[in-house]
C-alpha cells in the first residue's frame, strides 16, 4: 500500500526537518571533541535528506546501501545531481562505518572538519531539488 500525496509530503517534510536538526547537532559535538559521533550525525543528516528525496519520488530502499544505490541510479546517473554529490555521500557512509564499527581507526577533527560545509551544501542541494520537483 503506497502513501497518499499528503502522507508522502508530510514524510518528506519530516525527513528534511530531521536532516537539518541532525546537522545542527554537529556544532556541539565538535566543541566537545566527539568526532566519531559527529561523523555519525553528519552521515545521518545527509541520509535523511537523501531518503526524503527518494520518498518524494516514490523510490523505495530497504538498507543504507540501497539508499546509496537508488540515489546514484535515479539522481546521479540521470544528471540531476553531480557525480561529486554521489562520491561525497558514499564517503560519508564509509566514514560513518569506520567510526561506528572499526576497532583500529578513529575519526578525528582533521577527517571531519572539511566535510562539514560540504554536507551543509549537500543538504541544501537536496532540499532545492525536492522543492523544484
C-alpha positions as CSV (number, residue, x, y, z in Angstrom):
1,X,0.0,0.0,0.0
2,X,1.5,3.3,-1.1
3,X,1.4,6.7,0.5
4,X,-1.1,9.3,-0.5
5,X,0.4,12.6,-1.8
6,X,-0.4,14.3,1.5
7,X,1.3,11.5,3.5
8,X,4.3,11.5,1.2
9,X,4.7,15.3,1.5
10,X,4.5,15.0,5.3
11,X,7.1,12.3,5.5
12,X,9.4,14.3,3.1
13,X,9.0,17.4,5.2
14,X,9.7,15.5,8.4
15,X,12.8,13.9,6.9
16,X,14.2,17.3,5.8
17,X,13.5,18.8,9.2
18,X,15.3,15.8,10.7
19,X,18.2,16.3,8.3
20,X,18.6,19.9,9.4
21,X,18.2,19.2,13.1
22,X,20.7,16.4,13.0
23,X,23.1,18.7,11.1
24,X,22.7,21.3,13.9
25,X,23.9,18.8,16.5
26,X,27.3,18.7,14.9
27,X,28.4,22.1,16.2
28,X,28.1,20.9,19.9
29,X,29.7,17.6,19.2
30,X,32.7,19.4,17.6
31,X,33.0,21.6,20.7
32,X,33.1,18.5,22.9
33,X,35.6,16.8,20.6
34,X,33.3,13.9,19.9
35,X,34.5,13.4,16.3
36,X,33.2,9.9,15.8
37,X,29.8,10.9,16.9
38,X,29.9,14.0,14.8
39,X,30.8,11.8,11.8
40,X,27.8,9.6,12.5
41,X,25.5,12.6,12.8
42,X,26.9,14.1,9.6
43,X,26.2,11.0,7.7
44,X,22.7,10.7,9.1
45,X,21.9,14.3,8.3
46,X,22.6,13.6,4.7
47,X,20.9,10.3,4.8
48,X,17.7,11.9,6.0
49,X,17.9,14.4,3.1
50,X,18.5,11.7,0.5
51,X,15.8,9.5,1.9
52,X,13.4,12.4,1.7
53,X,14.3,12.8,-2.0
54,X,13.7,9.1,-2.7
55,X,10.4,9.1,-0.8
56,X,9.2,12.2,-2.7
57,X,9.9,10.3,-5.9
58,X,8.2,7.1,-4.8
59,X,11.6,5.2,-4.7
60,X,11.9,2.5,-2.1
61,X,15.2,1.4,-0.5
62,X,15.4,-1.0,2.5
63,X,19.0,-0.5,3.5
64,X,21.6,2.2,3.7
65,X,23.4,0.6,0.7
66,X,20.1,0.6,-1.1
67,X,19.6,4.3,-0.5
68,X,23.1,4.9,-1.9
69,X,22.4,2.8,-4.9
70,X,18.9,4.3,-5.6
71,X,20.3,7.8,-5.2
72,X,23.0,7.1,-7.7
73,X,20.7,5.4,-10.2
74,X,17.9,7.9,-10.1
75,X,19.7,11.2,-9.5
76,X,23.4,10.9,-10.2
77,X,23.3,8.8,-13.4
78,X,20.5,10.9,-14.8
79,X,22.5,14.1,-14.2
80,X,20.1,15.7,-11.8
81,X,23.0,15.9,-9.3
82,X,26.7,15.8,-9.9
83,X,28.9,12.8,-9.6
84,X,30.7,14.6,-6.8
85,X,27.5,14.5,-4.8
86,X,27.4,10.8,-5.2
87,X,31.0,10.3,-4.2
88,X,30.6,12.7,-1.2
89,X,27.6,10.7,0.1
90,X,29.4,7.4,-0.3
91,X,32.4,8.9,1.5
92,X,30.2,10.0,4.5
93,X,28.8,6.4,4.6
94,X,32.3,4.9,4.7
95,X,33.4,7.4,7.4
96,X,30.3,6.6,9.5
97,X,31.0,2.8,9.0
98,X,34.6,3.4,10.1
99,X,33.7,5.4,13.1
100,X,30.9,3.1,14.2
101,X,32.5,-0.3,13.6
102,X,36.2,-0.1,13.2
103,X,38.3,-1.1,16.2
104,X,41.6,0.4,14.9
105,X,40.6,3.6,13.1
106,X,39.5,6.7,14.8
107,X,37.7,9.6,13.1
108,X,39.3,12.9,14.1
109,X,39.0,16.6,13.6
110,X,41.2,16.5,10.5
111,X,39.0,13.9,8.9
112,X,35.7,15.6,9.6
113,X,36.2,19.4,9.5
114,X,36.5,19.8,5.7
115,X,33.3,17.7,5.3
116,X,31.0,19.8,7.4
117,X,30.5,22.7,5.0
118,X,30.2,20.2,2.1
119,X,27.5,18.4,4.0
120,X,25.6,21.6,4.6
121,X,25.8,22.4,0.8
122,X,24.8,18.8,0.0
123,X,21.6,19.0,2.2
124,X,20.8,22.4,0.7
125,X,21.2,21.0,-2.8
126,X,18.9,18.1,-2.0
127,X,16.3,20.4,-0.4
128,X,16.4,22.6,-3.5
129,X,15.9,19.6,-5.7
130,X,12.9,18.5,-3.7
131,X,11.3,21.9,-4.0
132,X,12.0,22.0,-7.7
133,X,10.4,18.6,-8.5
